[in-house]
Structure formats: C-alpha cells, structure tokens
Amino acid sequence: MAWRCCLCLAPMVSAQDAVKTDPKHDTVVSENDQVRILKGHYGPHKKSIMHSHPVQLRCSSPMPRGSSVFRTGKKTPFAVKAGDAQYDAATVHLPENTGDVGMDVIVVELKGHAAKP
C-alpha cells in the first residue's frame, strides 16, 4: 500500500523546470542572471505536464476570454482574459486549458526563488 502512495506522489515530487519537461508548450523568450521570460501556448483542451516555476509574474496575451485549470493535487479553476497579470509564489502545477480557444501566457520567473516540491 505504501508503495502505491509513493507512485501517486511521484509526479509532484519530481516536478521540474517547465521548459525541460514540456517544451511543446513552454519556450524561453529571454533570460539573464535575475529573470527568465517564458511564453506558454496551450491549444483548446490541451494540458501540460506537472512542472515547477519559481516566484513568477504571469501575463495573458490578447485573446478571447478563456479558462484553464491548474492542478497542484486538486483542480483549481483559473479564468483569464487579455491583459490579465498575476503574481504567483513559487509553485508546482499542471496547467490545462479547458476553454475552446487557444491560450497564450507570458511568465516572468524570478531566479533564486525556486518552488519547493
């Protein structure tokens, strides 16, 4: 029984850098010694892989209103619209676009503020 629990927690414990785990959705736009800027694109009804981000500022690019779900062990609905910006503490999550339109986000990660799995 304990072995099964370890397998269930493995994705959260082993969550890694978004670009390394899911380059299909997340790409580096720019980087220096203090920040890394990512562009994330999720087509309609597409989801990522469990990954982590340090402290971050997330901005949604111009698009129709959409919705997504972030999973950190539970589903957390997250509605976005063009021009939204949000600060997030370091996190481990699995983003999923549950909307009918594509979703683009720009994520500015602050280096030295890693997520704790």
C-alpha positions, 0 to 999 in steps of 0.5 A: 500500500505504501508503495502505491502512495509513493507512485501517486506522489511521484509526479509532484515530487519530481516536478521540474523546470517547465521548459525541460519537461514540456517544451511543446508548450513552454519556450524561453523568450529571454533570460539573464542572471535575475529573470527568465521570460517564458511564453506558454501556448496551450491549444483548446483542451490541451494540458501540460505536464506537472512542472515547477516555476519559481516566484513568477509574474504571469501575463495573458496575451490578447485573446478571447476570454478563456479558462484553464485549470491548474492542478497542484493535487486538486483542480483549481479553476483559473479564468483569464482574459487579455491583459490579465497579470498575476503574481504567483509564489513559487509553485508546482502545477499542471496547467490545462486549458479547458476553454475552446480557444487557444491560450497564450501566457507570458511568465516572468520567473524570478531566479533564486526563488525556486518552488519547493516540491 
